[in-house]
Amino acid sequence: MAVLIDDLGSPVDLPRPPRRVVSLVPSLTEALAATVPDRLVGATDWCTHPADLDVARVRGTKNPDRAAIAALRPDLVVGNREENRKLDVDRLRAAGVPVWVTVIETVEEALASMRRLFAEVLDVGEPAWLAAAAREWARAAPAPSRRVAVPVWRDPWMVVGPRTFTGDVLARLGLVNVFGAGEDRYPHVSVDDVAAAAPDVVLLPDEPYLFTADDGPEAFPGLRSVLVSGRALTWYGPSLATARAELLAALDG
C-alpha cells in the first residue's frame, strides 16, 4: 500500500494496512468494532455501540482531544465531513496523524465508502453485514408513498431537510419528506409549519434529541406520530442491515 485517496479527494499515506485506528464517528466506530475489533483503539464519548465497547475515549465528535488521540499512536483516524470539523482534521494531519475522511449523504455513498474503508484501506474485504445491508437496500421502495416530517431537535424545532443521509433513507422507504426541498439541510421550523405541511406521519427518533411517548407527540395534535430508533434512521454501519425492516415495521405498527 502507499498513498490512497479518501472520500474528500485528500491523499492519505498508508504504507501498510492500519493496525491502530481511532474513530471519530459513532456509526464507523460500530462498523470497526464489528469487523476489526482488535484494531480499534479509540473512539468518541458519543460512540455507544456496541454496548460493551472498551477502548480509550477521546471526547466528542466536534471537540476531540487531539493530544489524547496522538498519545494512542494511531496509524489511522477515521472521520466524516458532516460529523467532524475540518480544523481538527487539518491539525491532526499537521501533527503527522493520517486521517481518512468519509463523505456519506446517501445509502449508496454509505455502502461504497465503507467498502473502500474495509477492502482498500484496512485490507479485510467486504464484511458480511455490509453485503447484507446492500441486499436489503436494493429492494424496491414499498407503495403507496407516505408524506413524513422528521424532527431531530426541540427548542428550537429542527427537522431533516434535503441532501441528508436520513433523507435518502426516507426516500428508499417510499416516504416523501415534506421538508425535503430548499437550501437548509436541517431547517428550523415551528410546530405550525409542520402542521401546515400536512404529513401523514411525524417520525420522532430517539436521537440526537431523545423523543419519547411523553415528549414530542403532544406537540402535533391531529397528526399521527411514530417513535423510531434514531440509530436505524441516521446511522450507517451494521445497523443498515436491519434498519429497513425495523423502520417499515414501526411505520406499519
Disulfide bonds with the S-S distance in Angstrom:
none
